[in-house]
Amino acid sequence: MVKQIKFELNGKKVEIPLEAGQSLLWALRNNFNLTGTKYGCGEDYCGACTVIMDGEAVRSCGITMEDVSGKKITTIEGMSVNGKLHPVQQAFVEHDALQCGFCTPGMIMNAYGLLLKTPHPTREQIIDGMEDNLCRCGAHTRILDAIESASKVLKI
Amino acid sequence: MKDNKYYRDEVPENNPTFEVDRRDFVKLLGGGLFIYFQLGEFLTGVAAEAAQQRSLPKDYNAFLHISEDGTVTCLIGKIEMGQGIITSFPQMVADELDTPLESVKMVMGDTELCPYDAGTWGSLSTRSLGPALMAVIAEARGVLLNLGSENLGVAVEELAIENGVIFVKNKKNKKIGFGQLAQGKKIEKYLDVKPKAKDFSEYKIRGKSFTHADGIAKAKGEAQYTGDFRMPGMLYAKILRPPSHGATLVSADTSEAEKLEGISIARDKELVAVLHRDIEKAEAALAKVKAEYKFDEMKVDDQTVFKHMLEFPSEARVVKSTGDIATGKNSSNQILESEFHNSYVAHAAIEPHTALGFMEGDKVVVRASTQTPFGAQDGIARELGLGLDKVRVIAPFLGGGFGGKTMFRQAVEAARLTKLTGKPIMVLWTRKESFFYDNFRPGAVIKITSGTDKSGKISLWDYHEYFAGARGSDTIYDVPNAKTTSYSARNVHPFLTGAWRAPGNNTNTFARESQIEMMAAKIGADPLDFRLKNLKDERMIGVLKAVADLFGWTPAKSPSGRGYGIACGFDAGGYVAHMAEVKVDQKTGKIKVIRVACAEELGFCINPQGATIQLEGCITMGMGYALTEEVKFTGGDVHTTNFGNYQLPQFSWLPKIQTKILDKNEAPQGGGEPGIICMGGVLANAVYDACGARLYQLPMTPERVLEAIAKVK
């Protein structure tokens, strides 16, 4: 009998059959059609696939589905509620903190993870927390500004 | 044939036809007003040149569609990759047509719907397509006024347009909206007298700042890139790759891979792919394919390649020549000879090359992350032996391009596999594949012999550019005896190279501005004064003075120990000048960029906010090629495989960035590239000013910095 993996995804209980070696990234993108979580490098370097797992920002490309059992996962699609942008998303839009937008979901999820841990970070803490998320277009300054301003309105 | 095998060995014999018939836009866009034009007559300059790559359809080109609800759809063959034309083009359209900004919708990069376009590169959208599009819209506005005149029974002269509504000037309630005019119409007529596009003084929406039109969709993760599309029965293809460039496949044994459940094999000549609905299963199966290759590689690596380039038989072309080099040498008081090297760099967009192919009847449709949808259409048609009418390419949002997606290999691969199997096929390159098949910015050598006379004027400039590309090679300074020679050859590099954001100009500006700073130092002149004294171009002088203000430049001879650098240049119609401050750790050789200031002049700026963001991006991205980015290789074996061995700029690198966009009522120019050209030169000059160490090769890695410091001591 095929083992089922049960977990919570964007506030809903879900389950899928366990496929050996399947990563959270591809389960999200293909089983659940949540394509906001991106493949960028497949080896934990770029952070385009960042999601929140049990309150912590993780790289979904490096997590196998066995390890997702019983966990709570939030993806970029779970951030806005009834079409209303999450304060972190809102701050990215207002600060124009993106260009091509491909790294943006990962940036937003990583920033959210950072704010969950450190609700009122210093500029240095933001830089430190975002360091390993890569952006090729060079939206970095605006991303930092966006996170700083989000930290002022976000209630955690 | 087993049902999980798809083989094709024959090359199709029928020749592709490249004639395009009038297409049925009504079917594709629904009802409404269609405004057709012959693009050819509006094309000028660069765009006309580009268009010669393929004969344009003679009978139509639709730039605009106005639906019955007043929505204005602007169709262009360009694509959106973060450069922001999805924001600035609606500003131009709405402003020229007098319709609300919100009513303008862009349809881009679809070969079935959009007029032919050679590609989104060279900062051409605004400066080249822009004027053509504005001329078209001015004519469309004229057509609409004529229709309004017929409808309202009032002469055109008595009519005006505001917010998409045509009204009688002295009787505002006598009016008709664009949408109402659109009902059931299909307009194809030309005006005998072409209206002129608006003057700068009439601009209302152009020149104002707007945030990204696609910002919300992107922040929500809803913007669709090629890899985000799904189709019933879609299979992922993982393709067998050679270990190096110059390796040719001799045999491939797929028997072990075939044993895996759900795997099928597609083979088309040298193209061997394993297919599975699950990308990770396809990848695992690919690892089980055994392949043999024969090797014919170039004996060159990232260290020896510069010597190789100088020795390689090449063709010399004089780009520009003024006066006489011998005269220049005789009149020079000081002469300086230098040789600069620039390494190979990757485009490294975060979105890897991706394509989704599927059949629509006998037509091959490919969604692809490409900067050249029409080029990809050509390429696919040729490869498959199909007419252009049987190939449609659509470029959705691109996750970055920078020149790396002017190539479309992945689109051809998806097309071949979908034609072979009849199934929807997704080709999504791994990061390693994206590095391996990247058209790297070429490594290059620049040799300069230059001189100054007793008065401190540049009297000699003999510039030799090897394989960088000629863009930006001509000196921007006023020199009586100057010559620029460009050397090129086929197959000098062991792999593909090509256009990388401001092609050629990053290398040329690095070499030129380093040399200028060295000449200033040699005669003990302040590097800003020295530049101003040797420049005639008022626009270049304008950006230099503006950046000096912004940065707070005070005169000093270099090296001053302050770590200040200057560089200026010209690219894609735009003028830029940068100043930077760095700190150099003399023990580790590490460079910390403290701040970068830049003044840029792009003629009239359509969206100052968008231009500022491009400039910030150029400064940040440019730190990478200046400080760390370098492709490592031995022959055709590319050692650079992922971001673990290719260092992009990160958050902790960020300097304080100060930007100023100068206003000018001149033709708008492209802003995606100029801001990056000075980054190598400005940082190299700042390093010299900090510690007296001159770096002749980019990137300025700690090892190279330490080596240069050792030479000073």
Interface residues (C-beta under 8 A of the other chain):
Chain A: E19 G21 Q22 S23 W26 R29 N30 N33 L34 T35 G36 T37 K38 Y39 G40 C41 G42 E43 Y45 C46 A48 T75 I76 E77 M79 S80 L85 Q89 Q90 F92 V93 E94 D96 L98 Q99 C100 G101 F102 C103 T104 P105 I108 I126 I127 D128 M130 E131 D132 N133 L134 C135 R136 C137 G138 A139 H140 T141 R142 I143 L144
Chain B: M81 G82 Q83 G84 T211 H212 D214 G215 I216 A217 K218 A219 K220 G221 E222 A223 Q224 Y225 G227 D228 R230 R277 D278 I279 E280 K281 A284 A348 A349 I350 E351 P352 F397 L398 G399 G400 G401 F402 L428 T430 R431 Q609 I613 Q614 E616 G617 C618 I619 T620 M621 N642 F643 G644 L648 P649 Q650 F651 S652 L654 I657
